[in-house]
Amino acid sequence: MPEDAKNTEETTEELVEETVALIPQVEAAREVLEPLSTSTTASGTKLLYVAVSLDQLNEATEAIVGSGLGYLISITPVDLGVEENQFEVLYHFGVGPGVVTIRITIPRDEPVIPSVCEQVPSATYYERELMEMFGIDVTDTPNRTRLYLPDQWPQGIYPMRKDYVPRSERQLPESKKDKV
Amino acid sequence: MAEISSDNGRKFTIPIGPQHPALKEPGHFEFVVDGEVIQEASVKLGYAHRGIEKIVEDRNYTQAMYILERVCGICSHVHASALAMGAEQLAGVEAPPRARAIRTLVYELERIHSHLLWLGVAAHEAGFEALFMYSWRDRETIMDILEEISGSRVHYSVNAIGGVRIDISAESAQNILKAVDFLEERSKHYLNVVSSDRVFLQRSRGIGVMSPEEGNRWGVVGPVARASGIKRDVRVDAPYAAYDIFPVTMITASEGDLEARFTVRVRELLESTRLVREVVKNLPEGELTTKVKRKIPPAETVVRIEAPRGELMYYMKSNGTDQPERIHGRTPTIPNMASVLHLTIGHQLADAPMILAGIDPCFSCNDRAVVLKSQSHSDLWSWDQLRQYGIDRYHGRT
């Protein structure tokens, strides 16, 4: 739990100030990612978010995994909504006691990202999840079949997107108000 | 059912599941075999996918906590506490020491019950039914304790946002100490059994060997990683809850085979009993909860917890309302599953269930929608019918 986050009034902007000294392992990761990053924010001493451009993703992954600094924990896709028209894809790496997250942002109407399986072979499981749940195309992931969704699930409907409406609610427009 | 693959007349594809060969949970595997030897392996998941990540986007944090608790029916506490800790981090508060110690206590009780459950299932796979019966009998001790302190055997609902809901009375403390004394003796016995029973060792020693290099490459976690000599335990690496006050000794082995996965887990049972005793005897005094505002300012955080099966991670993002913007979980079975399929290649088909069971796979965690294939069957209700039933019942009640 971040020590500096006691005050409930603090907002994110105040938490991300660079003055907080990062723990050594996370600091080392920050240094190797610095030439690749477009912006860096820290939350407390253990969490670091590094934004990189799409074409630097594989290089950034290699910088962390190849050097033995950390391992890929998971890939989190975040739908920023129809208005923002963007997806964020977050690659979380366990780095000692901390977590370094590489953040890439892609347009919602053309969501294509490269695979990181070259660097982390087990990443294909997370990549398949983002392909079927969010419709983000991971171009060169080794296995492109569905992992979680059933075979009869319709093509082109992605259930984790923010604008996804479940079939039950499409049929019963009034029922949403009738919260049970 | 087996089909001949087109390229080589001697290769067969053997589909296993959705009824799983090892556990009573659904997963579909396809093994391509040449004779008895596995050449390729693949998995299809999602049979227990309930869309929980989507559901929680439409609930407040407290509701989300109870829903996340239902991600898993074995390690429910880790999921609920992950949400509670995440919400606390996002809100910038910290649970009181007594609450953190009680969370830690329940983590360890849960680990004991989960490891004993696994020991039974894995023994059953090896054909060792007596060990299965005994370990599940002993597991009841912990289930009774969990029921005594929380009121429930499976979904204990110990957590509240900002602390815990339950306290440990002096009487419960005595009962817990008595239970762990008994389980410690039993665990020592099991350690002896899994490392000396000759028939059992034929099914575990030298089977499914994973080197530390392979383990690192596949990103394995939990007891599977530690059995391959990879020093990875969130309780030690990044202590959360009260693990900074009650430190854990990491249990590792170097062999990386199935036997090592057994001994590591059984030795972890001993470590957990030690920890439970220590926490119960040194429970800090004080409040159980701290106040957390209902609306949480926009922020994001990552929570890591050492679940019985390995590292559990949740990414949480708040948006200034009382509902989370996004919650994403990564359960330990996913990376372990990837590695273990790779491990079965080159082994006899008969070893596959044991190797799969060796990672203690948990499909409900992994999947997180019930899809009913038949629409015509009279016992099946559509979502609309079920929803209408709920509404009618609710109105009928008042």
Interface residues (C-beta under 8 A of the other chain):
Chain A: M1 P2 A5 K6 N7 T8 E10 T11 T12 L15 S43 K46 L47 Y49 Y71 L72 I73 S74 T76 P77 V78 D79 L90 H92 G94 G96 P97 G98 V99 T101 V120 P121 S122 T124 Y125 Y126 N143 T145 R146 L147 Y148 L149 P150 Q152 P159 M160 Y164 P166 R167 S168 Q171 L172 S175 D178 V180
Chain B: S42 V43 K44 L45 G46 H49 G51 E53 K54 M85 E88 Q89 A91 G92 V93 E94 N216 R217 W218 G219 D237 A238 Y240 K293 P297 P298 A299 E300 T301 V302 R304 E311 M313 Y315 K317 E325 R326 H328 R330 I334 P335 M337 A338 S339 D367 V371 K373 W383 D384 R387 G390 I391 Y394
